[in-house]
Amino acid sequence: MSRVILSLAGALAFCICSHAETRTERYTSVARDKNGAEAYQEKHEVLFSDRSVQKANTQYLDPKGHLIGEMTSDFTKMVTIPDYEYKNLRTGTSNGIKLDKNKITLWRKAKNGKIENIDFFRDKFSNDALIVGCQGLHYYLIDNLEHVKEMKTVPVVYFIPGKLDYYKFSLKYDRDDEKYIYLTISIDNFLLRLFSSKLDLKYSKSDRHLVQFSGLSNITNESDQMQNVVIDYKYDSHFAP
């Protein structure tokens, strides 16, 4: 009898595990420069399983709708540091991150095909710091808005593979109102502060969607120079991760 019960329990567990709910969220955004002119557009498609982000694809288009870049991310190893690749179709270059247990590899590929990379190890960094790369910060935040509000300030180590380096930021709770929570990211690096002293994030409380981003963009302009933008996001559904 006990064997029958164990068999039934095992079958039930298998059924539960094999019926993980998967959903795809699609949303778009428009980035505008300091003069209010459209700089580029974004198209996002994100796969969730049981409310945990799995993979994401982001297409970047110029104001005329021409594809200028694409990013593919895999969050299955680690949400905050996904394996990812960004292709700059304007310059013919690419860069990304590869995660192998404790090792974090930043790489970049030049137009001529030359590949450079550098390795970092997670145990090198303080346990108090949030270690992130690419869109990992966003997907950390949608699950941890209350924690950030409680902590007030969270130190961040942010990997930028295009520079083959990392920078230290300070993620801070700013304020909230009935509908939104507002966060700022202070940039500690002197050179980056020449372009922007902080990033501003606005999240919806009800569905945890990123509503607006303001600050230094990871997408360069037509001259391949860094630019500051304001990005407004529009979601196709009411799905909340």
Stockholm file with secondary structure:
# STOCKHOLM 1.0

chainA/1-241         MSRVILSLAGALAFCICSHAETRTERYTSVARDKNGAEAYQEKHEVLFSDRSVQKANTQYLDPKGHLIGEMTSDFTKMVTIPDYEYKNLRTGTSNGIKLDKNKITLWRKAKNGKIENIDFFRDKFSNDALIVGCQGLHYYLIDNLEHVKEMKTVPVVYFIPGKLDYYKFSLKYDRDDEKYIYLTISIDNFLLRLFSSKLDLKYSKSDRHLVQFSGLSNITNESDQMQNVVIDYKYDSHFAP
#=GR chainA/1-241 SS CHHHHHHHHHHHHHHHHHTCCEEEEEEEEEEECTTSCEEEEEEEEEEEETTEEEEEEEEEECTTSCEEEEEEEECSSCSSSCEEEEEETTTTEEEEEEEETTEEEEEEECTTSCEEEEEEEGGGSCTTSEEEETTHHHHHHHHHHHHHHHHSEEEEEEEEGGGTEEEEEEEEEEEECSSEEEEEEEECCHHHHTTCSEEEEEEETTTCCEEEEEEECSSCCTTSCCCEEEEEEEESSCCCC
#=GC SS_cons         CHHHHHHHHHHHHHHHHHTCCEEEEEEEEEEECTTSCEEEEEEEEEEEETTEEEEEEEEEECTTSCEEEEEEEECSSCSSSCEEEEEETTTTEEEEEEEETTEEEEEEECTTSCEEEEEEEGGGSCTTSEEEETTHHHHHHHHHHHHHHHHSEEEEEEEEGGGTEEEEEEEEEEEECSSEEEEEEEECCHHHHTTCSEEEEEEETTTCCEEEEEEECSSCCTTSCCCEEEEEEEESSCCCC
//
